[in-house]
């Protein structure tokens, strides 16, 4: 194995929240083969493994991680027309937004509405990353992964990945180590159909329209920057894990009662969206109407809700993970108390709980 093993500073240096204690061991794998070898070696030694991509979806406890941190550092992508459509294969450690930018620059469309999302390509199928009316599930053809149970490399097609809202069969388990992802792309240079009302208004088009991919990307980045959702080291509103809570889905059998309860509490109609098995509500809308405004502070003002977007919990510069979790608990419990709706965290929590 040629991967690099080094002493690790705190995981705060590797996460977008800039929070988290040390790991016991750090390995950087720059090829898929090195990644497989690093995980196999740790498994053989009975060592816990934490895979690190862009660090944008991790909340790591102040005590850190008592095991081997494997940095997924294999990068690059190539076109692969297999006769079933126009396909690109992308290495798991490739920076996601750099890949999307390169596609758009090459006149290729399909993923531009997912511009500006931090993190690596390998993380996107795990939680079915989505934004502005698009999800990666719509474009993924297959995922190559290392199965830690069978100790084999295998390929899962899209219909085997169990995609649903912000989840897949890969989420909540560390059995499958993503090595690369194959996406279907559009060669006409146009975007995927614009489905999100705010994005359509920004572009000045009707829902369902397609526009040049570069225009869609520019509009998405503008919207994300306005919400503090594009990484900027100088802007503490971007020191976050993105949206901290998923939009709750209320089962169909409970929806009428839940919606009536919320309407009675706030005296206005509740934004709602169709979802498999129920109704999707806006976590941000619920948080705001439960009394948590943009910029709402946590312990010692060391953390707060973003001043631009209530769904992001942010490190204001000298926070601890426990500070952040205390604020997350306060928001979650406040929404539960006011509306009877429980919010669930979107990031992966490592050695910590809310």
C-alpha positions in Angstrom: 0.0 0.0 0.0 1.4 3.4 -1.0 -1.1 5.6 0.8 0.5 8.2 3.2 0.2 7.8 6.9 0.8 10.9 9.0 0.2 12.3 12.4 -3.2 14.0 12.5 -4.1 17.4 13.9 -7.6 17.8 15.1 -10.4 16.9 12.7 -11.4 20.6 12.9 -8.7 21.1 10.2 -10.6 18.8 7.9 -14.3 19.7 8.4 -16.2 22.7 7.1 -17.6 23.3 10.6 -13.9 23.6 11.8 -14.9 21.4 14.8 -13.7 18.0 16.1 -11.0 16.5 18.1 -8.1 14.3 16.9 -8.0 10.8 15.4 -5.6 8.1 16.4 -4.2 7.6 12.9 -4.5 9.3 9.6 -4.1 7.7 6.1 -4.4 9.5 2.8 -5.4 7.3 -0.2 -4.8 8.9 -3.6 -6.1 6.1 -5.8 -9.0 3.7 -5.6 -6.6 0.8 -5.0 -4.9 2.6 -2.1 -8.4 3.4 -0.6 -9.3 -0.3 -0.7 -5.9 -1.3 0.8 -6.2 1.2 3.6 -9.6 0.0 4.6 -8.6 -3.6 4.3 -5.6 -3.1 6.5 -7.6 -1.3 9.2 -10.3 -3.9 9.1 -7.7 -6.7 9.5 -6.3 -5.0 12.5 -9.8 -4.5 14.1 -9.3 -0.8 13.8 -12.4 1.5 13.6 -12.4 3.5 10.3 -13.8 6.9 9.5 -13.8 7.9 5.8 -13.1 11.6 5.1 -14.0 13.3 1.9 -14.6 17.0 1.9 -15.6 17.1 5.5 -18.8 19.0 4.7 -21.3 16.6 6.2 -19.5 15.6 9.4 -20.0 16.7 13.0 -17.2 15.2 15.0 -17.2 15.2 18.8 -14.7 17.2 20.8 -13.0 13.9 21.8 -12.3 13.1 18.2 -12.2 9.6 16.7 -10.5 6.7 18.3 -9.5 4.9 15.1 -8.1 5.4 11.6 -9.2 8.3 9.6 -8.9 7.5 5.9 -8.8 10.5 3.6 -10.5 9.7 0.3 -8.1 11.6 -2.0 -8.5 9.8 -5.4 -9.5 12.5 -7.9 -10.3 13.0 -11.6 -13.0 12.1 -14.1 -13.4 10.8 -17.6 -16.1 10.4 -20.2 -17.4 6.9 -20.9 -20.0 6.5 -23.6 -21.2 3.0 -23.0 -24.0 3.1 -25.6 -26.7 3.6 -23.0 -26.2 7.4 -22.9 -23.5 9.9 -22.3 -21.7 9.0 -19.1 -18.8 10.3 -17.0 -17.0 8.3 -14.3 -15.7 10.4 -11.4 -13.4 9.3 -8.6 -14.8 9.4 -5.1 -12.3 12.0 -3.8 -13.0 14.5 -6.5 -14.2 17.9 -5.2 -17.9 18.0 -6.2 -18.2 21.6 -7.3 -15.0 21.6 -9.2 -16.3 18.6 -11.1 -19.7 20.4 -11.8 -17.8 23.5 -12.9 -15.7 21.5 -15.3 -18.7 19.9 -16.8 -20.4 23.3 -17.4 -17.2 24.7 -18.9 -17.0 21.7 -21.3 -20.6 22.5 -22.5 -22.1 19.5 -20.6 -25.3 19.8 -18.6 -27.4 17.9 -16.1 -25.8 18.7 -12.7 -25.5 22.5 -12.8 -28.4 22.9 -10.3 -26.2 21.2 -7.7 -23.5 23.8 -8.1 -21.8 25.1 -5.0 -22.4 22.1 -2.8 -19.3 21.4 -0.7 -17.7 18.0 -0.3 -16.6 15.2 -2.5 -18.2 13.2 -5.3 -18.1 9.9 -3.2 -20.4 11.4 -0.6 -23.2 12.4 -3.0 -24.9 9.0 -3.6 -24.8 8.1 0.1 -27.4 10.7 1.1 -28.7 11.4 -2.3 -27.5 15.0 -2.3 -30.0 17.5 -3.7 -30.8 21.2 -4.0 -32.9 23.5 -6.1 -35.3 20.8 -7.3 -32.6 18.3 -8.4 -31.1 15.2 -6.8 -28.0 13.1 -7.8 -30.3 10.1 -8.0 -31.7 11.4 -11.2 -28.3 11.3 -12.9 -26.4 8.5 -11.2 -25.9 5.4 -13.4 -23.9 3.3 -11.0 -21.5 3.3 -8.1 -18.3 1.3 -7.7 -17.6 0.4 -4.1 -15.6 -1.8 -1.9 -17.8 -4.1 0.1 -16.2 -4.5 3.5 -18.4 -7.5 4.3 -17.3 -9.6 1.3 -13.9 -7.9 0.9 -14.7 -7.4 -2.8 -15.1 -4.5 -5.2 -18.5 -4.5 -6.9 -20.8 -2.2 -8.8 -24.3 -1.2 -7.8 -26.6 0.2 -10.4 -28.9 3.1 -9.6 -31.9 1.0 -9.0 -30.0 -1.1 -6.4 -29.1 2.0 -4.3 -32.5 2.5 -2.7 -32.6 6.3 -3.3 -35.1 8.4 -1.4 -35.2 11.9 0.1 -31.6 12.5 1.4 -30.9 8.8 1.8 -29.8 5.6 0.1 -28.9 2.0 1.1 -25.4 3.3 1.7 -26.5 5.8 4.4 -26.2 4.8 8.0 -23.8 2.0 7.3 -20.1 1.9 6.7 -20.1 -1.4 4.8 -19.8 0.1 1.3 -16.8 2.3 0.6 -17.5 4.4 -2.5 -14.6 4.3 -5.0 -16.2 6.1 -8.0 -19.6 7.2 -9.4 -20.9 7.2 -12.9 -23.3 10.0 -14.0 -25.4 10.5 -17.1 -24.9 13.9 -18.6 -26.5 16.1 -21.3 -24.4 17.0 -24.4 -26.6 19.8 -25.6 -25.2 22.3 -23.1 -28.6 22.9 -21.5 -29.6 22.5 -17.9 -31.9 19.9 -16.4 -35.5 21.1 -16.3 -35.8 24.0 -13.8 -38.2 22.8 -11.1 -37.5 25.1 -8.1 -39.7 28.2 -8.1 -37.0 30.5 -6.5 -34.5 29.4 -9.2 -37.0 29.9 -12.0 -37.8 33.4 -10.8 -34.1 34.2 -10.6 -33.6 33.0 -14.2 -36.8 34.6 -15.4 -38.2 31.4 -16.8 -41.2 29.1 -16.3 -41.1 25.9 -14.2 -39.9 23.1 -16.5 -37.8 25.3 -18.8 -34.3 24.4 -19.7 -31.6 27.1 -20.0 -27.9 27.1 -20.8 -26.1 25.2 -18.1 -23.7 28.0 -17.4 -26.7 30.4 -16.7 -28.3 27.9 -14.3 -25.0 27.4 -12.5 -24.4 31.2 -12.1 -28.0 31.6 -10.8 -27.6 28.7 -8.3 -24.3 30.1 -7.0 -25.9 33.5 -6.5 -28.7 32.1 -4.5 -26.4 29.9 -2.4 -24.1 32.8 -1.7 -27.0 34.8 -0.5 -27.8 32.1 2.0 -24.2 31.6 3.2 -24.0 28.2 1.5 -20.9 28.6 -0.6 -17.7 28.1 1.4 -15.8 31.3 2.3 -13.1 31.1 4.9 -13.7 34.8 5.8 -17.5 34.3 6.3 -18.5 32.5 9.5 -21.9 31.9 8.1 -20.3 29.3 5.9 -18.5 27.6 8.8 -21.3 25.0 8.8 -22.3 21.6 7.7 -24.9 23.1 5.3 -28.5 22.4 6.2 -28.3 20.8 9.6 -31.8 19.4 9.6 -33.7 17.6 6.9 -37.1 18.7 5.8 -39.5 16.5 7.9 -41.9 14.2 6.0 -45.2 13.7 7.8 -46.9 10.4 7.0 -50.1 10.7 5.1 -52.2 9.3 7.9 -51.0 12.0 10.3 -50.7 14.9 7.8 -54.2 16.5 8.3 -53.9 16.6 12.1 -50.3 17.9 12.0 -51.1 20.6 9.5 -54.1 21.7 11.4 -52.1 22.0 14.6 -49.4 24.1 12.9 -52.0 26.3 11.3 -53.7 26.9 14.6 -50.3 27.8 16.2 -49.2 30.3 13.6 -52.5 31.5 12.0 -51.4 30.9 8.5 -51.2 28.2 5.8 -48.3 25.8 6.1 -45.9 25.4 3.1 -46.1 21.7 2.1 -44.8 19.6 -0.7 -45.8 16.1 -2.0 -43.4 13.3 -0.8 -43.4 9.5 -1.0 -45.7 8.3 1.8 -46.7 11.7 3.1 -46.2 15.5 3.0 -42.8 17.3 3.2 -42.6 20.4 5.4 -40.0 23.1 5.4 -37.6 22.7 8.3 -36.5 26.3 7.9 -40.1 27.6 8.0 -40.8 25.6 11.2 -37.6 26.7 12.8 -38.3 30.4 12.2 -41.9 30.2 13.4 -40.8 28.3 16.5 -39.0 31.5 17.5 -35.5 30.8 16.1 -34.6 33.7 13.8 -31.6 34.0 11.6 -28.5 34.6 13.8 -30.1 33.1 16.9 -27.2 32.5 19.3 -26.1 29.4 21.1 -23.9 29.1 24.1 -21.7 32.2 24.7 -22.4 33.4 21.1 -19.7 30.9 20.0 -22.3 29.3 17.7 -25.5 30.6 16.1 -27.9 30.0 13.3 -26.6 31.5 10.2 -27.4 35.2 9.7 -28.5 34.3 6.2 -30.3 30.9 6.5 -32.0 29.3 9.6 -31.1 25.8 8.5 -27.4 26.2 8.9 -25.8 26.0 12.4 -22.5 27.9 12.4 -19.3 28.1 14.2 -18.5 31.8 14.9 -14.8 31.1 15.3 -14.0 29.6 18.7 -16.8 27.1 19.3 -16.7 23.5 20.5 -18.8 20.7 19.0 -20.7 20.6 22.3 -21.7 24.2 21.8 -23.1 23.4 18.4 -25.0 20.3 19.7 -26.5 22.4 22.5 -27.9 24.8 19.9 -29.1 21.9 17.7 -31.0 20.4 20.7 -32.6 23.7 21.6 -33.8 24.2 18.0 -35.0 20.6 17.7 -36.8 20.6 21.0 -38.3 24.1 20.4 -39.9 22.9 17.1 -41.1 19.7 18.7 -42.7 21.6 21.6 -44.4 24.2 19.4 -45.6 22.0 16.5 -45.2 18.4 17.5 -42.9 17.8 14.6 -39.4 16.3 15.2 -36.5 17.4 13.2 -33.6 15.0 12.4 -30.0 16.0 11.7 -28.7 15.7 8.1 -24.9 15.5 8.8 -23.2 12.3 10.1 -22.5 12.6 13.8 -19.2 11.0 14.9 -18.7 10.3 18.6 -21.4 12.7 19.5 -25.2 12.9 19.8 -28.0 15.5 20.0 
